[in-house]
Amino acid sequence: ITYPANRQDIAVAVAEDVEAGAIVAAAKEATGPELREARVFDVYRGDQVGEGRKSVALHLVFQSAERTITDAEADSLRAQVVAALAERFGAQLRA
């Protein structure tokens, strides 16, 4: 049985020198096996994120082998990702 995935997108502002691969690795490390996929789908540089910074948009796919992940659980996992990125890279969640 394959349980449905819960997909969420986030965008974080980070320093220009933070590598996208490091962001993806930190996201996976923060959540464990429920995060099936984390991939960068957009990088934005401009006035809205400020000098020396960039916005990195991530597509997150949460899925469990044992059950359906609820929206509340996915929100909690997303929050873990955001907290880990803030701690490691000084990332700020963008609206």
A tleap script that builds the chain and sets N, CA, C and O, in Angstrom:
source leaprc.protein.ff14SB
mol = sequence {
  NILE THR TYR PRO ALA ASN ARG GLN ASP ILE
  ALA VAL ALA VAL ALA GLU ASP VAL GLU ALA
  GLY ALA ILE VAL ALA ALA ALA LYS GLU ALA
  THR GLY PRO GLU LEU ARG GLU ALA ARG VAL
  PHE ASP VAL TYR ARG GLY ASP GLN VAL GLY
  GLU GLY ARG LYS SER VAL ALA LEU HIE LEU
  VAL PHE GLN SER ALA GLU ARG THR ILE THR
  ASP ALA GLU ALA ASP SER LEU ARG ALA GLN
  VAL VAL ALA ALA LEU ALA GLU ARG PHE GLY
  ALA GLN LEU ARG CALA
}
set mol.1.N position { 0.852 -1.189 0.000 }
set mol.1.CA position { 0.000 0.000 0.000 }
set mol.1.C position { 0.886 1.235 0.000 }
set mol.1.O position { 1.834 1.341 0.778 }
set mol.2.N position { 0.563 2.156 -0.877 }
set mol.2.CA position { 1.267 3.426 -0.903 }
set mol.2.C position { 0.335 4.493 -0.369 }
set mol.2.O position { -0.773 4.677 -0.871 }
set mol.3.N position { 0.795 5.192 0.652 }
set mol.3.CA position { -0.015 6.253 1.250 }
set mol.3.C position { 0.250 7.559 0.512 }
set mol.3.O position { 1.356 7.790 0.025 }
set mol.4.N position { -0.774 8.416 0.430 }
set mol.4.CA position { -0.613 9.658 -0.331 }
set mol.4.C position { 0.438 10.584 0.279 }
set mol.4.O position { 0.665 10.606 1.488 }
set mol.5.N position { 1.060 11.337 -0.603 }
set mol.5.CA position { 2.081 12.296 -0.175 }
set mol.5.C position { 1.423 13.625 0.159 }
set mol.5.O position { 0.375 13.969 -0.389 }
set mol.6.N position { 2.042 14.357 1.054 }
set mol.6.CA position { 1.618 15.709 1.400 }
set mol.6.C position { 2.726 16.627 0.894 }
set mol.6.O position { 3.866 16.550 1.354 }
set mol.7.N position { 2.379 17.501 -0.062 }
set mol.7.CA position { 3.385 18.355 -0.709 }
set mol.7.C position { 3.250 19.789 -0.228 }
set mol.7.O position { 2.146 20.328 -0.147 }
set mol.8.N position { 4.380 20.399 0.089 }
set mol.8.CA position { 4.376 21.789 0.521 }
set mol.8.C position { 5.586 22.496 -0.082 }
set mol.8.O position { 6.645 21.899 -0.275 }
set mol.9.N position { 5.403 23.776 -0.372 }
set mol.9.CA position { 6.494 24.594 -0.873 }
set mol.9.C position { 6.819 25.669 0.151 }
set mol.9.O position { 5.927 26.235 0.785 }
set mol.10.N position { 8.105 25.940 0.302 }
set mol.10.CA position { 8.546 27.036 1.164 }
set mol.10.C position { 9.617 27.824 0.418 }
set mol.10.O position { 10.257 27.316 -0.502 }
set mol.11.N position { 9.797 29.059 0.829 }
set mol.11.CA position { 10.888 29.876 0.299 }
set mol.11.C position { 11.594 30.508 1.488 }
set mol.11.O position { 10.952 31.059 2.382 }
set mol.12.N position { 12.914 30.424 1.490 }
set mol.12.CA position { 13.713 31.008 2.567 }
set mol.12.C position { 14.759 31.945 1.979 }
set mol.12.O position { 15.318 31.693 0.911 }
set mol.13.N position { 15.006 33.022 2.695 }
set mol.13.CA position { 16.057 33.960 2.304 }
set mol.13.C position { 17.319 33.590 3.077 }
set mol.13.O position { 17.298 33.436 4.298 }
set mol.14.N position { 18.416 33.450 2.337 }
set mol.14.CA position { 19.695 33.072 2.934 }
set mol.14.C position { 20.807 33.932 2.336 }
set mol.14.O position { 20.599 34.631 1.344 }
set mol.15.N position { 21.979 33.873 2.945 }
set mol.15.CA position { 23.138 34.574 2.401 }
set mol.15.C position { 23.478 33.988 1.035 }
set mol.15.O position { 23.250 32.806 0.776 }
set mol.16.N position { 24.017 34.821 0.181 }
set mol.16.CA position { 24.353 34.435 -1.191 }
set mol.16.C position { 25.264 33.199 -1.249 }
set mol.16.O position { 25.161 32.398 -2.178 }
set mol.17.N position { 26.144 33.046 -0.270 }
set mol.17.CA position { 27.132 31.949 -0.330 }
set mol.17.C position { 26.608 30.605 0.178 }
set mol.17.O position { 27.340 29.616 0.142 }
set mol.18.N position { 25.370 30.544 0.647 }
set mol.18.CA position { 24.798 29.274 1.100 }
set mol.18.C position { 24.420 28.452 -0.135 }
set mol.18.O position { 23.678 28.920 -0.998 }
set mol.19.N position { 24.930 27.239 -0.208 }
set mol.19.CA position { 24.666 26.388 -1.370 }
set mol.19.C position { 23.312 25.698 -1.264 }
set mol.19.O position { 22.895 25.271 -0.187 }
set mol.20.N position { 22.642 25.600 -2.399 }
set mol.20.CA position { 21.326 24.959 -2.445 }
set mol.20.C position { 21.403 23.518 -1.936 }
set mol.20.O position { 20.506 23.060 -1.229 }
set mol.21.N position { 22.469 22.807 -2.294 }
set mol.21.CA position { 22.635 21.425 -1.837 }
set mol.21.C position { 22.714 21.315 -0.331 }
set mol.21.O position { 22.213 20.356 0.257 }
set mol.22.N position { 23.344 22.299 0.298 }
set mol.22.CA position { 23.448 22.300 1.768 }
set mol.22.C position { 22.077 22.531 2.395 }
set mol.22.O position { 21.775 21.972 3.449 }
set mol.23.N position { 21.250 23.348 1.754 }
set mol.23.CA position { 19.893 23.594 2.251 }
set mol.23.C position { 19.067 22.315 2.174 }
set mol.23.O position { 18.368 21.963 3.124 }
set mol.24.N position { 19.150 21.625 1.044 }
set mol.24.CA position { 18.419 20.362 0.866 }
set mol.24.C position { 18.885 19.323 1.886 }
set mol.24.O position { 18.062 18.639 2.493 }
set mol.25.N position { 20.199 19.203 2.077 }
set mol.25.CA position { 20.749 18.239 3.041 }
set mol.25.C position { 20.276 18.550 4.457 }
set mol.25.O position { 19.915 17.637 5.201 }
set mol.26.N position { 20.275 19.818 4.837 }
set mol.26.CA position { 19.835 20.214 6.179 }
set mol.26.C position { 18.346 19.935 6.373 }
set mol.26.O position { 17.922 19.545 7.461 }
set mol.27.N position { 17.557 20.133 5.324 }
set mol.27.CA position { 16.111 19.855 5.406 }
set mol.27.C position { 15.878 18.373 5.661 }
set mol.27.O position { 15.065 18.002 6.508 }
set mol.28.N position { 16.597 17.526 4.922 }
set mol.28.CA position { 16.435 16.076 5.091 }
set mol.28.C position { 16.898 15.623 6.470 }
set mol.28.O position { 16.285 14.753 7.088 }
set mol.29.N position { 17.974 16.217 6.936 }
set mol.29.CA position { 18.518 15.875 8.252 }
set mol.29.C position { 17.532 16.252 9.367 }
set mol.29.O position { 17.430 15.554 10.376 }
set mol.30.N position { 16.822 17.342 9.179 }
set mol.30.CA position { 15.932 17.870 10.221 }
set mol.30.C position { 14.686 17.026 10.427 }
set mol.30.O position { 14.111 17.037 11.515 }
set mol.31.N position { 14.255 16.292 9.399 }
set mol.31.CA position { 12.955 15.631 9.487 }
set mol.31.C position { 12.996 14.119 9.478 }
set mol.31.O position { 12.072 13.481 9.983 }
set mol.32.N position { 14.016 13.537 8.933 }
set mol.32.CA position { 14.063 12.082 8.888 }
set mol.32.C position { 13.312 11.515 7.696 }
set mol.32.O position { 13.100 12.208 6.701 }
set mol.33.N position { 12.906 10.238 7.797 }
set mol.33.CA position { 12.402 9.502 6.636 }
set mol.33.C position { 11.068 10.001 6.071 }
set mol.33.O position { 10.743 9.701 4.922 }
set mol.34.N position { 10.293 10.752 6.850 }
set mol.34.CA position { 9.012 11.235 6.316 }
set mol.34.C position { 9.197 12.249 5.192 }
set mol.34.O position { 8.303 12.439 4.367 }
set mol.35.N position { 10.362 12.903 5.162 }
set mol.35.CA position { 10.636 13.821 4.056 }
set mol.35.C position { 11.186 13.001 2.902 }
set mol.35.O position { 12.375 12.686 2.857 }
set mol.36.N position { 10.301 12.659 1.964 }
set mol.36.CA position { 10.679 11.792 0.841 }
set mol.36.C position { 11.473 12.538 -0.215 }
set mol.36.O position { 12.343 11.975 -0.879 }
set mol.37.N position { 11.156 13.816 -0.358 }
set mol.37.CA position { 11.808 14.591 -1.407 }
set mol.37.C position { 11.934 16.035 -0.959 }
set mol.37.O position { 11.009 16.600 -0.374 }
set mol.38.N position { 13.077 16.621 -1.237 }
set mol.38.CA position { 13.290 18.056 -1.033 }
set mol.38.C position { 14.101 18.510 -2.231 }
set mol.38.O position { 15.216 18.041 -2.458 }
set mol.39.N position { 13.527 19.429 -2.993 }
set mol.39.CA position { 14.288 19.910 -4.146 }
set mol.39.C position { 14.065 21.400 -4.343 }
set mol.39.O position { 12.988 21.938 -4.082 }
set mol.40.N position { 15.111 22.036 -4.806 }
set mol.40.CA position { 15.057 23.460 -5.094 }
set mol.40.C position { 14.374 23.646 -6.445 }
set mol.40.O position { 14.753 23.008 -7.428 }
set mol.41.N position { 13.366 24.519 -6.495 }
set mol.41.CA position { 12.720 24.771 -7.784 }
set mol.41.C position { 12.847 26.219 -8.231 }
set mol.41.O position { 12.446 26.554 -9.346 }
set mol.42.N position { 13.402 27.091 -7.380 }
set mol.42.CA position { 13.586 28.471 -7.803 }
set mol.42.C position { 14.607 29.158 -6.904 }
set mol.42.O position { 14.650 28.924 -5.696 }
set mol.43.N position { 15.417 29.999 -7.510 }
set mol.43.CA position { 16.329 30.858 -6.754 }
set mol.43.C position { 16.111 32.276 -7.261 }
set mol.43.O position { 16.184 32.534 -8.462 }
set mol.44.N position { 15.843 33.194 -6.333 }
set mol.44.CA position { 15.549 34.577 -6.693 }
set mol.44.C position { 16.552 35.501 -6.021 }
set mol.44.O position { 16.859 35.357 -4.838 }
set mol.45.N position { 17.048 36.436 -6.785 }
set mol.45.CA position { 17.906 37.484 -6.239 }
set mol.45.C position { 17.298 38.816 -6.653 }
set mol.45.O position { 16.896 38.990 -7.804 }
set mol.46.N position { 17.233 39.748 -5.726 }
set mol.46.CA position { 16.667 41.046 -6.076 }
set mol.46.C position { 16.398 41.885 -4.844 }
set mol.46.O position { 16.733 41.514 -3.719 }
set mol.47.N position { 15.779 43.035 -5.096 }
set mol.47.CA position { 15.538 44.003 -4.025 }
set mol.47.C position { 14.738 43.433 -2.862 }
set mol.47.O position { 14.948 43.822 -1.713 }
set mol.48.N position { 13.815 42.506 -3.156 }
set mol.48.CA position { 12.944 41.985 -2.102 }
set mol.48.C position { 13.692 41.160 -1.054 }
set mol.48.O position { 13.231 41.054 0.083 }
set mol.49.N position { 14.838 40.575 -1.416 }
set mol.49.CA position { 15.582 39.779 -0.427 }
set mol.49.C position { 16.809 40.502 0.098 }
set mol.49.O position { 17.390 40.088 1.101 }
set mol.50.N position { 17.209 41.577 -0.565 }
set mol.50.CA position { 18.299 42.390 -0.038 }
set mol.50.C position { 19.666 42.036 -0.605 }
set mol.50.O position { 19.871 40.976 -1.196 }
set mol.51.N position { 20.575 42.952 -0.403 }
set mol.51.CA position { 21.947 42.834 -0.887 }
set mol.51.C position { 22.655 41.634 -0.259 }
set mol.51.O position { 22.606 41.442 0.955 }
set mol.52.N position { 23.314 40.830 -1.096 }
set mol.52.CA position { 24.089 39.700 -0.589 }
set mol.52.C position { 23.249 38.510 -0.144 }
set mol.52.O position { 23.755 37.581 0.486 }
set mol.53.N position { 21.962 38.547 -0.476 }
set mol.53.CA position { 21.074 37.452 -0.079 }
set mol.53.C position { 20.328 36.938 -1.298 }
set mol.53.O position { 20.257 37.606 -2.330 }
set mol.54.N position { 19.774 35.740 -1.161 }
set mol.54.CA position { 18.958 35.149 -2.217 }
set mol.54.C position { 17.807 34.403 -1.566 }
set mol.54.O position { 17.878 34.016 -0.400 }
set mol.55.N position { 16.752 34.210 -2.331 }
set mol.55.CA position { 15.616 33.432 -1.869 }
set mol.55.C position { 15.673 32.081 -2.571 }
set mol.55.O position { 15.785 32.003 -3.794 }
set mol.56.N position { 15.594 31.029 -1.780 }
set mol.56.CA position { 15.620 29.672 -2.325 }
set mol.56.C position { 14.267 29.031 -2.035 }
set mol.56.O position { 13.855 28.924 -0.880 }
set mol.57.N position { 13.574 28.601 -3.102 }
set mol.57.CA position { 12.271 27.954 -2.951 }
set mol.57.C position { 12.456 26.446 -3.013 }
set mol.57.O position { 13.109 25.918 -3.912 }
set mol.58.N position { 11.868 25.769 -2.039 }
set mol.58.CA position { 11.985 24.314 -1.929 }
set mol.58.C position { 10.621 23.656 -2.068 }
set mol.58.O position { 9.623 24.136 -1.531 }
set mol.59.N position { 10.600 22.564 -2.792 }
set mol.59.CA position { 9.403 21.713 -2.869 }
set mol.59.C position { 9.654 20.543 -1.924 }
set mol.59.O position { 10.625 19.804 -2.089 }
set mol.60.N position { 8.779 20.375 -0.933 }
set mol.60.CA position { 8.922 19.324 0.075 }
set mol.60.C position { 7.803 18.303 -0.109 }
set mol.60.O position { 6.638 18.668 -0.267 }
set mol.61.N position { 8.167 17.026 -0.087 }
set mol.61.CA position { 7.182 15.952 -0.180 }
set mol.61.C position { 7.305 15.087 1.070 }
set mol.61.O position { 8.324 14.435 1.296 }
set mol.62.N position { 6.245 15.096 1.878 }
set mol.62.CA position { 6.206 14.286 3.097 }
set mol.62.C position { 5.361 13.054 2.827 }
set mol.62.O position { 4.263 13.153 2.279 }
set mol.63.N position { 5.877 11.891 3.213 }
set mol.63.CA position { 5.139 10.648 2.990 }
set mol.63.C position { 5.642 9.596 3.966 }
set mol.63.O position { 6.838 9.501 4.238 }
set mol.64.N position { 4.718 8.817 4.480 }
set mol.64.CA position { 5.060 7.730 5.395 }
set mol.64.C position { 4.738 6.394 4.741 }
set mol.64.O position { 3.788 6.279 3.967 }
set mol.65.N position { 5.536 5.393 5.060 }
set mol.65.CA position { 5.286 4.040 4.551 }
set mol.65.C position { 4.165 3.360 5.340 }
set mol.65.O position { 3.610 2.357 4.891 }
set mol.66.N position { 3.833 3.901 6.512 }
set mol.66.CA position { 2.883 3.241 7.404 }
set mol.66.C position { 1.489 3.834 7.425 }
set mol.66.O position { 0.529 3.146 7.773 }
set mol.67.N position { 1.360 5.129 7.050 }
set mol.67.CA position { 0.052 5.785 7.170 }
set mol.67.C position { 0.058 7.083 6.380 }
set mol.67.O position { 1.090 7.519 5.871 }
set mol.68.N position { -1.106 7.683 6.292 }
set mol.68.CA position { -1.230 8.993 5.660 }
set mol.68.C position { -0.753 10.057 6.638 }
set mol.68.O position { -1.140 10.050 7.807 }
set mol.69.N position { 0.069 10.951 6.173 }
set mol.69.CA position { 0.529 12.076 7.005 }
set mol.69.C position { -0.532 13.170 6.937 }
set mol.69.O position { -0.927 13.599 5.853 }
set mol.70.N position { -0.985 13.612 8.095 }
set mol.70.CA position { -2.024 14.652 8.140 }
set mol.70.C position { -1.416 16.010 7.787 }
set mol.70.O position { -0.198 16.186 7.790 }
set mol.71.N position { -2.291 16.952 7.486 }
set mol.71.CA position { -1.831 18.311 7.210 }
set mol.71.C position { -1.107 18.885 8.422 }
set mol.71.O position { -0.094 19.570 8.283 }
set mol.72.N position { -1.636 18.600 9.618 }
set mol.72.CA position { -1.012 19.116 10.843 }
set mol.72.C position { 0.392 18.536 11.018 }
set mol.72.O position { 1.314 19.249 11.414 }
set mol.73.N position { 0.555 17.249 10.725 }
set mol.73.CA position { 1.878 16.630 10.821 }
set mol.73.C position { 2.837 17.217 9.780 }
set mol.73.O position { 4.005 17.475 10.071 }
set mol.74.N position { 2.324 17.421 8.567 }
set mol.74.CA position { 3.151 18.011 7.515 }
set mol.74.C position { 3.558 19.440 7.886 }
set mol.74.O position { 4.688 19.856 7.633 }
set mol.75.N position { 2.632 20.184 8.485 }
set mol.75.CA position { 2.952 21.545 8.933 }
set mol.75.C position { 4.047 21.520 9.992 }
set mol.75.O position { 4.944 22.362 9.988 }
set mol.76.N position { 3.968 20.548 10.900 }
set mol.76.CA position { 4.974 20.398 11.951 }
set mol.76.C position { 6.336 20.039 11.353 }
set mol.76.O position { 7.363 20.580 11.763 }
set mol.77.N position { 6.334 19.126 10.385 }
set mol.77.CA position { 7.580 18.756 9.713 }
set mol.77.C position { 8.165 19.937 8.953 }
set mol.77.O position { 9.376 20.156 8.963 }
set mol.78.N position { 7.289 20.700 8.290 }
set mol.78.CA position { 7.748 21.902 7.580 }
set mol.78.C position { 8.375 22.884 8.569 }
set mol.78.O position { 9.405 23.491 8.275 }
set mol.79.N position { 7.759 23.040 9.732 }
set mol.79.CA position { 8.295 23.937 10.761 }
set mol.79.C position { 9.673 23.468 11.231 }
set mol.79.O position { 10.549 24.288 11.503 }
set mol.80.N position { 9.866 22.142 11.328 }
set mol.80.CA position { 11.176 21.601 11.696 }
set mol.80.C position { 12.224 21.969 10.648 }
set mol.80.O position { 13.355 22.316 10.988 }
set mol.81.N position { 11.845 21.891 9.382 }
set mol.81.CA position { 12.756 22.264 8.295 }
set mol.81.C position { 13.128 23.734 8.421 }
set mol.81.O position { 14.306 24.086 8.366 }
set mol.82.N position { 12.125 24.594 8.590 }
set mol.82.CA position { 12.356 26.039 8.681 }
set mol.82.C position { 13.254 26.361 9.878 }
set mol.82.O position { 14.173 27.173 9.769 }
set mol.83.N position { 12.986 25.722 11.019 }
set mol.83.CA position { 13.795 25.961 12.215 }
set mol.83.C position { 15.246 25.528 12.008 }
set mol.83.O position { 16.173 26.226 12.418 }
set mol.84.N position { 15.435 24.377 11.372 }
set mol.84.CA position { 16.793 23.884 11.117 }
set mol.84.C position { 17.548 24.813 10.167 }
set mol.84.O position { 18.735 25.073 10.364 }
set mol.85.N position { 16.866 25.310 9.142 }
set mol.85.CA position { 17.508 26.212 8.187 }
set mol.85.C position { 17.830 27.558 8.833 }
set mol.85.O position { 18.848 28.177 8.521 }
set mol.86.N position { 16.957 28.007 9.736 }
set mol.86.CA position { 17.206 29.254 10.464 }
set mol.86.C position { 18.437 29.107 11.358 }
set mol.86.O position { 19.293 29.990 11.418 }
set mol.87.N position { 18.502 27.965 12.051 }
set mol.87.CA position { 19.619 27.727 12.967 }
set mol.87.C position { 20.937 27.568 12.222 }
set mol.87.O position { 21.953 28.131 12.631 }
set mol.88.N position { 20.928 26.815 11.147 }
set mol.88.CA position { 22.174 26.497 10.430 }
set mol.88.C position { 22.652 27.632 9.535 }
set mol.88.O position { 23.851 27.898 9.447 }
set mol.89.N position { 21.696 28.311 8.859 }
set mol.89.CA position { 22.081 29.289 7.846 }
set mol.89.C position { 21.559 30.701 8.089 }
set mol.89.O position { 21.799 31.598 7.281 }
set mol.90.N position { 20.850 30.904 9.193 }
set mol.90.CA position { 20.226 32.205 9.418 }
set mol.90.C position { 19.108 32.464 8.414 }
set mol.90.O position { 18.798 33.614 8.100 }
set mol.91.N position { 18.504 31.381 7.912 }
set mol.91.CA position { 17.449 31.511 6.903 }
set mol.91.C position { 16.206 32.141 7.498 }
set mol.91.O position { 15.866 31.904 8.657 }
set mol.92.N position { 15.528 32.954 6.685 }
set mol.92.CA position { 14.267 33.556 7.089 }
set mol.92.C position { 13.191 33.085 6.125 }
set mol.92.O position { 13.347 33.164 4.906 }
set mol.93.N position { 12.097 32.593 6.692 }
set mol.93.CA position { 10.976 32.145 5.872 }
set mol.93.C position { 10.367 33.348 5.172 }
set mol.93.O position { 10.116 34.378 5.798 }
set mol.94.N position { 10.130 33.219 3.879 }
set mol.94.CA position { 9.494 34.290 3.113 }
set mol.94.C position { 8.021 33.980 2.942 }
set mol.94.O position { 7.632 32.825 2.765 }
set mol.95.N position { 7.212 35.016 2.995 }
set mol.95.CA position { 5.762 34.850 2.873 }
set mol.95.C position { 5.398 34.426 1.452 }
set mol.95.O position { 4.221 34.235 1.147 }
savepdb mol mol.pdb
quit
